[in-house]
Amino acid sequence: MAAGASDDRQELLHLIKDGWFEETQSFWTGQRFSLQVEKVLFHARSAYQDVLLFQSTSYGKVLVLDGVIQATERDEMAYQEMISHLPLFAHLNPRKVLIIGGGDGGVLREVAKHPSIDTIHMCEIDEMVIDVSKEFMSDTLATSYEDPRLTLVVDDAAKFVTQDGHGTYDCIIVDSSDPVGPAEALFEAAFFQSLHKALNPGGIICTQAECQWLHLDFISKVYRACCDIFTEVEYAYTAIPTYPSGQIGFMLLYKGPETSAAEDDGECDDLRPLTSLRVAARLPSAEVQASLKFYNPALHTAAFALPEFARRKLDEARAKVKPRS
């Protein structure tokens, strides 16, 4: 057996013991989550991370990166639909969208449901995640890679958004893993500054924003940094059984008009009213709603209703932001 294969085998034995996958991550100490494994379908180390995909006994196929569950076929819609449709239905007329990360294809599947969108750019750093998802989940998550509106780029998103040539976007969806390893740069202030520049006036960003039960100090830090950059900042969350503590959050960021003259010139016809990201600006068509398993307009608004401990923490962070000149 080659040394590389031996190392992969040892890593697999570390992740799966006695037929159970056990999640390992230092970002949430003192707790673990396990799923029973029926069959390992794929395991290898890419240039960036450990990639594991297995058939579970109760949650369908499960994608794991660096020991952390990214998606299961049973509950993935609670994440994929919310991170996609919260920003897209808050926008009056999204036409050009950037997806950062999301190699499993779930966000792409949801973005592709919007007929107003004519251009989709997707930047994923790890080609192995894309290939594995296409091979094993082509009928569930990775269903839209052949969409003619898609331009797929395998690159570092932190570099991609600073490059010229791809223009600006109406919506940007950042489907990142946790802020360790290859995704660490996607939570830094410099990255949010780059996203702001890549966003059209009236544009909306939605980014994965961790769990309020485990990472509230970290969320508060990111929230405050975003308040310094964007016109409107909101935090929402969804319930999903296989993510830490059964929840995951989203940071929604709105870029207001840069000048009033732009509106006078008719260049900002798609600007949403500056009221609240908490209310959908559009409703799903009957066809789109029928395709959804989780998102609906009532849940859109409910996702922003935070428990008091989290609301108070984010209010304190907002109060520290200097007023805009």
Phi, psi and omega per residue, in radians:
M1 nan 2.313 -3.133
A2 -1.172 2.719 -3.112
A3 -1.044 -0.712 -3.137
G4 -1.093 -0.738 3.123
A5 -1.138 -0.664 3.101
S6 -1.106 -0.727 3.118
D7 -1.103 -0.723 3.118
D8 -1.095 -0.699 3.135
R9 -1.109 -0.726 3.122
Q10 -1.140 -0.692 3.107
E11 -1.119 -0.717 3.128
L12 -1.125 -0.730 3.100
L13 -1.113 -0.536 3.094
H14 -1.204 -0.611 -3.089
L15 -1.474 -0.581 -3.064
I16 -2.131 2.095 -3.123
K17 -2.267 2.244 3.102
D18 0.937 0.646 3.074
G19 1.430 0.163 3.134
W20 -2.160 2.293 2.962
F21 -1.422 2.317 3.129
E22 -2.144 2.073 -3.089
E23 -1.159 2.415 3.124
T24 -2.273 2.204 3.127
Q25 -2.919 2.258 -3.132
S26 -1.322 -0.167 -3.091
F27 -1.310 -0.237 2.989
W28 -2.421 1.624 -3.071
T29 -1.396 2.657 3.024
G30 1.491 0.070 3.099
Q31 -2.632 2.686 3.129
R32 -2.512 2.782 3.118
F33 -2.274 2.461 -3.080
S34 -2.267 2.601 3.004
L35 -2.313 2.490 3.121
Q36 -1.351 2.329 -3.064
V37 -1.721 2.241 3.048
E38 -1.584 -0.750 -3.115
K39 -2.811 2.349 3.024
V40 -1.400 2.159 -3.110
L41 -1.693 -0.545 -3.114
F42 -2.785 2.455 3.013
H43 -2.722 2.180 3.104
A44 -2.860 2.900 3.042
R45 -1.864 2.165 3.079
S46 -1.460 -3.005 3.083
A47 -1.193 -0.236 -3.026
Y48 -2.108 -0.486 -2.972
Q49 -2.892 2.910 3.041
D50 -1.401 2.273 -3.100
V51 -2.078 2.125 -3.137
L52 -2.271 2.368 3.007
L53 -2.351 2.223 -3.127
F54 -2.386 2.741 3.006
Q55 -1.544 2.117 3.115
S56 -1.628 2.949 3.141
T57 -1.429 -0.349 -3.041
S58 -2.391 -0.146 -3.108
Y59 -2.129 0.308 -3.132
G60 1.225 -2.684 3.107
K61 -1.297 2.530 -3.054
V62 -2.255 2.194 3.076
L63 -1.737 2.247 -3.084
V64 -2.228 2.269 3.074
L65 -2.103 2.204 -3.114
D66 0.844 0.745 3.049
G67 1.398 0.131 -3.083
V68 -2.105 2.282 3.121
I69 -1.115 2.229 3.080
Q70 -1.790 -0.671 -3.110
A71 -2.795 2.495 2.928
T72 -2.209 2.596 -3.082
E73 -1.161 -0.385 -3.093
R74 -1.343 -0.707 -3.017
D75 -2.130 0.138 -3.049
E76 -1.044 -0.507 -3.086
M77 -1.100 -0.465 3.131
A78 -1.134 -0.488 3.089
Y79 -1.644 -0.928 -3.026
Q80 -1.060 -0.762 -3.103
E81 -1.212 -0.681 -3.082
M82 -1.281 -0.779 -3.123
I83 -1.156 -0.423 -3.138
S84 -1.544 -0.888 -2.961
H85 -1.469 -0.375 3.021
L86 -1.011 -0.896 3.110
P87 -1.298 -0.655 -3.031
L88 -1.217 -0.672 3.106
F89 -1.455 -0.225 2.995
A90 -1.375 -0.295 3.130
H91 -1.639 2.427 -3.091
L92 -1.202 -0.610 -3.052
N93 -2.750 1.231 -3.122
P94 -1.228 2.257 -3.127
R95 -2.102 -0.532 -3.118
K96 -2.267 2.178 -3.005
V97 -2.250 2.443 3.013
L98 -1.964 2.234 3.013
I99 -1.872 2.185 3.082
I100 -1.883 2.186 -3.035
G101 1.388 -2.588 3.066
G102 1.255 0.554 -3.091
G103 -1.056 -0.374 3.109
D104 -1.218 -0.284 3.052
G105 1.630 -0.077 -3.072
G106 -1.150 -0.787 3.113
V107 -1.135 -0.745 3.086
L108 -0.984 -0.757 3.108
R109 -0.980 -0.748 -3.104
E110 -1.312 -0.721 3.107
V111 -1.034 -0.683 -3.089
A112 -1.141 -0.233 3.135
K113 -1.343 -0.187 -3.083
H114 -1.636 1.930 -3.074
P115 -1.204 -0.335 3.127
S116 -1.233 -0.361 -3.077
I117 -1.388 2.184 3.108
D118 -1.938 -0.208 -3.133
T119 -2.415 2.212 3.064
I120 -2.191 2.063 2.979
H121 -1.833 2.424 3.131
M122 -2.330 2.231 -3.124
C123 -2.109 1.934 -3.138
E124 -2.151 2.268 -3.056
I125 -1.315 -0.486 -2.969
D126 -2.002 1.805 -3.098
E127 -1.134 -0.481 3.138
M128 -1.089 -0.666 3.129
V129 -1.081 -0.727 3.105
I130 -1.086 -0.855 -3.064
D131 -1.114 -0.755 -3.137
V132 -1.141 -0.712 3.139
S133 -1.144 -0.732 3.090
K134 -1.080 -0.690 -3.072
E135 -1.261 -0.714 -2.977
F136 -1.891 -0.277 -3.091
M137 -2.292 0.629 -3.091
S138 -1.216 -0.296 -3.136
D139 -1.814 0.029 -3.134
T140 -2.197 -1.223 -3.117
L141 -1.607 -0.887 -3.000
A142 -1.529 1.069 -3.035
T143 -1.729 -0.165 -2.933
S144 -2.148 0.306 -3.123
Y145 -1.179 -0.283 3.121
E146 -1.650 0.098 3.137
D147 -1.056 2.217 -3.069
P148 -1.158 -0.269 3.126
R149 -1.389 -0.172 -3.004
L150 -1.542 2.319 2.868
T151 -2.045 2.018 -3.082
L152 -1.748 2.244 3.133
V153 -2.142 2.215 3.046
V154 -1.689 1.833 -3.032
D155 -2.904 2.998 3.042
D156 -1.369 2.052 -3.063
A157 -1.112 -0.573 3.133
A158 -1.078 -0.531 3.074
K159 -1.499 -0.701 -3.067
F160 -1.001 -0.770 -3.050
V161 -1.231 -0.273 3.108
T162 -1.601 -0.134 -3.084
Q163 -1.482 2.651 3.066
D164 -1.476 2.795 2.994
G165 1.956 -0.377 -3.117
H166 -1.796 -0.058 3.077
G167 1.337 -2.803 -3.126
T168 -2.071 2.942 -2.934
Y169 -2.243 2.692 3.032
D170 -1.431 -0.659 3.092
C171 -2.409 2.482 3.037
I172 -2.217 2.226 3.140
I173 -2.037 2.098 -3.084
V174 -1.850 1.697 -3.131
D175 -1.683 1.321 -3.065
S176 -1.699 2.784 2.948
S177 -1.419 -2.998 -3.075
D178 -1.158 2.758 -3.027
P179 -1.317 0.942 3.001
V180 -2.385 2.686 3.118
G181 1.186 -2.435 -3.010
P182 -1.139 -0.314 -3.101
A183 -1.647 -0.038 -3.035
E184 -1.015 -0.705 -3.091
A185 -1.190 -0.298 -3.078
L186 -1.409 0.076 3.111
F187 -2.077 0.131 -3.086
E188 -1.635 2.684 -3.080
A189 -1.012 -0.656 -3.129
A190 -1.079 -0.629 3.115
F191 -1.182 -0.725 3.121
F192 -1.157 -0.583 3.042
Q193 -1.093 -0.736 3.116
S194 -1.140 -0.680 3.100
L195 -1.112 -0.701 3.134
H196 -1.044 -0.743 3.123
K197 -1.167 -0.527 -3.113
A198 -1.459 -0.028 -3.049
L199 -1.785 2.398 3.032
N200 -1.225 2.672 2.964
P201 -0.968 2.357 -3.037
G202 1.486 0.025 -3.101
G203 -1.410 2.803 -3.074
I204 -2.324 2.394 3.051
I205 -1.976 2.486 2.950
C206 -2.278 2.194 -3.106
T207 -2.235 2.525 3.052
Q208 -1.003 2.302 -2.985
A209 -2.397 0.652 2.907
E210 1.097 -2.986 -2.973
C211 -1.947 2.235 -3.092
Q212 -1.158 -0.401 3.112
W213 -1.320 -0.422 -3.008
L214 -2.005 -0.522 -2.916
H215 -2.275 0.590 -3.008
L216 -1.106 -0.646 3.099
D217 -1.113 -0.742 3.108
F218 -1.131 -0.782 3.118
I219 -1.041 -0.755 -3.136
S220 -1.072 -0.691 3.124
K221 -1.112 -0.806 3.128
V222 -1.165 -0.712 3.138
Y223 -1.031 -0.804 -3.140
R224 -1.126 -0.738 3.129
A225 -1.067 -0.686 -3.135
C226 -1.230 -0.576 3.101
C227 -1.104 -0.467 3.085
D228 -1.302 -0.282 -2.991
I229 -1.928 -0.715 -2.961
F230 -1.872 2.743 -3.119
T231 -1.197 -0.691 -3.098
E232 -2.432 2.344 -3.123
V233 -2.306 2.266 3.120
E234 -2.379 2.661 3.061
Y235 -2.050 2.296 3.104
A236 -2.270 2.970 3.106
Y237 -2.657 2.881 3.088
T238 -2.355 2.795 3.089
A239 -1.730 2.256 -3.133
I240 -2.611 2.057 -2.947
P241 -0.986 -0.645 -2.979
T242 -1.659 0.143 3.003
Y243 -1.706 2.732 -3.048
P244 -0.922 2.225 -3.115
S245 1.090 0.258 3.039
G246 1.282 0.300 -3.137
Q247 -2.490 2.732 2.952
I248 -2.590 2.543 -3.070
G249 -1.914 2.947 3.121
F250 -2.385 2.418 2.986
M251 -1.764 2.118 3.085
L252 -1.866 2.284 -2.976
L253 -2.254 2.244 -3.107
Y254 -2.016 2.318 3.082
K255 -1.810 1.959 -3.128
G256 -1.302 3.068 3.116
P257 -1.090 2.430 -3.091
E258 -1.324 -0.590 3.096
T259 -2.534 2.631 3.070
S260 -1.180 -0.441 -3.140
A261 -1.105 -0.562 3.137
A262 -1.055 -0.721 3.116
E263 -1.172 -0.677 3.141
D264 -1.100 -0.536 -3.125
D265 -1.472 -0.009 -3.140
G266 1.327 0.330 -3.094
E267 -1.542 -0.116 -3.042
C268 -2.171 0.714 -3.111
D269 -1.096 -0.406 -3.095
D270 -1.643 0.145 3.110
L271 -1.152 2.272 3.065
R272 -1.335 2.676 3.040
P273 -1.040 2.382 -3.112
L274 -1.382 1.342 3.119
T275 -2.036 -1.309 -3.127
S276 -2.771 2.396 3.011
L277 -1.190 -0.164 -3.059
R278 -1.305 -0.193 -3.105
V279 -2.082 2.298 3.116
A280 -1.130 2.312 3.090
A281 -1.424 -0.362 3.087
R282 -2.339 2.789 3.068
L283 -1.906 2.563 3.069
P284 -1.093 2.495 2.997
S285 -1.139 2.879 3.121
A286 -1.036 -0.657 -3.141
E287 -1.157 -0.793 -3.137
V288 -1.165 -0.771 -3.133
Q289 -1.049 -0.644 3.116
A290 -1.143 -0.426 3.141
S291 -1.468 -0.200 -3.060
L292 -1.600 2.563 3.116
K293 -1.962 -0.187 -3.045
F294 -2.354 -0.987 -3.041
Y295 -1.205 2.434 2.875
N296 -2.651 2.904 -3.060
P297 -1.052 -0.600 3.118
A298 -1.170 -0.701 3.121
L299 -1.214 -0.511 3.062
H300 -0.939 -0.907 -3.117
T301 -1.218 -0.720 -3.093
A302 -1.105 -0.483 -3.082
A303 -1.104 -0.342 -3.101
F304 -1.653 -0.047 3.120
A305 -1.432 1.800 -3.022
L306 -1.633 2.610 2.960
P307 -1.072 2.718 -2.968
E308 -1.050 -0.660 -3.103
F309 -1.116 -0.644 3.136
A310 -1.346 -0.735 3.123
R311 -1.028 -0.757 -3.111
R312 -1.134 -0.725 -3.125
K313 -1.096 -0.753 -3.120
L314 -1.290 -0.565 3.040
D315 -1.098 -0.681 3.101
E316 -1.125 -0.681 3.115
A317 -1.148 -0.746 -3.132
R318 -1.127 -0.626 -3.106
A319 -1.138 -0.364 -3.133
K320 -1.503 -0.120 -3.125
V321 -1.354 2.326 3.130
K322 -1.228 2.406 3.112
P323 -1.033 2.550 3.104
R324 -1.248 2.421 -3.127
S325 -1.346 nan nan
